[in-house]
Amino acid sequence: MSDWIPDITKLQRLDDDEWLKVEREYAGRLYHYVARRVTDREARHDVLQETLLGAVRGIGSFDPTYTFEQYVFGICHNRTVDWMRRRRIDTLQSETDEDEPSPIERLATSSETPSQVVRRAEFSENARRLLALLLREWVQETWGQGEFVRLMVIEALFFGGWRNKDTWKRFGLNDETSVAGIKVRALVRIRELAQERPEAAELFLALSRLTQAGEANFDFDVSEVWRASRASCPARVWLARSLAGTLPAGPKGFVDFHLDEMRCEFCRANVEDLRTRSSEELDSMHERARASTLGFLRSRGGSA
Ligand SMILES: [Zn+2]
């Protein structure tokens, strides 16, 4: 076993490769730690996953007086203790319950947090509008960084509604934890983008509360806003370039995925329309795109 040490700066930049290395290097030893205390096999994986996701959430305030290993084992310890505490409450509860628990009781004892139950009320109209802006900002940034796998994974989850276990197989990732990790890193980055906008203070607080409580809590809201705002739909010129066969491999992979696997009906309709256009029209569209500063995914409002 090598004593590889991750680059904290890269981790704080939410670099996918560095985090995937962390998962590979640390999952084994963390699992053994968890297994000594958690008897339920399935729960071990949950605790391990919560540990790795907790490491992503907390990395922004990493204290360099500790090593990364101390940091991640500290989180692992806390998650393990949480699990044991929850289990004790569940056991006591089931011993004292004679009848079926009422919905309120079930609510109180289930592992769902209150924020999951009231999640639909979390975002005001204003917050949803800002979230739509931030999702697009994140998509454009990710596109600009050439991180197309990350983009496709997040699109599969929020736009396609894919499950983690289908997603990791499609993209050849380590396992479900890798997918969960990519998702949490995306949400952490979106929260950072919210923090940079003073008008998004309300949204930032909601995102902070929800990402701390657990990454699944507001999937529904993000998915809904993602779909409604068409956050990942490529600008028309990218669709035209895809038709013309002039896209580089990375963008082409994404555009194909969006059309063929996400089966985005808007973009498919756009492609159908583009097929009917003359080559002169398409050429002039490419010229306009080259002349503008449009390097990104999407230009709303322009004719291209
Ligand atoms: Zn689309």
Residues whose N, C-alpha, C, O or C-beta is under 5 A from the ligand:
A	BS01	ZN	C233 P234 C264 F266 C267
